[in-house]
Amino acid sequence: MKEKATVLKENILDAAIALFTEKGVEKVTTRELTEQVGIARSHIYHYFPDWQTLCIEAFSRFMYAELATFSQKTRALPPEQGLNIFVEDYLPDRADAVWELYGSLWRLAVHNKVYAELALTLTEKWDALLASIIEAGIESGVFRQTDVLRVTRQLGALLNGYSDQLIIDSAPLARDQALEDIQAFISQILITGK
């Protein structure tokens, strides 16, 4: 019985994410969610005390899974290649639902401490992954000795800044230019022998 309850809770969270990515979290109602899952509205509040808790759990489930997948993908590669994949995958080639979902979380975080805590924790985790790639590159001699935390912050700021721009202007030329700018920064700051 407990297993069935866990599956239903996961189905609710997955349906919430599907609706959030389709419509934006701000536009989804409990009625739409319960219709999507095929349950009564009261069932939602059996598993989640309120809408915010459901949203936080849905965001967390999706975003931590994405981070884990991304982490496995980059850590399995040599540091320079892992960093290139990190950069290329991080920059959107079009306005997509995942970036819009992150945007929704950040908009909610501006005015709500609970969402802000999740957004900041996710940022720390992404920064830690990026720092680990840079550290592995330094250890292997591919990257020069540097202040890892400073370069992580700088590279993170470049990635987020260009991502914001690319969500609005997803022309291939804009993305190519952003990738070239970021690669120039990486070459100048990290690559040994340059």
Secondary structure, DSSP 8 states (H G I E B T S, - for coil): -HHHHHHHHHHHHHHHHHHHHHH-GGG--HHHHHHHHT--HHHHHHH-SSHHHHHHHHHHHHHHHHHHHHHHHHHTS-HHHHHHHHHHHHS-SS--HHHHHHHHHHHHHHH-HHHHHHHHHHHHHHHHHHHHHHHHHHHHTSB----HHHHHHHHHHHHHHHHHHHHH---HHHHHHHHHHHHHHHHHHTBTT-
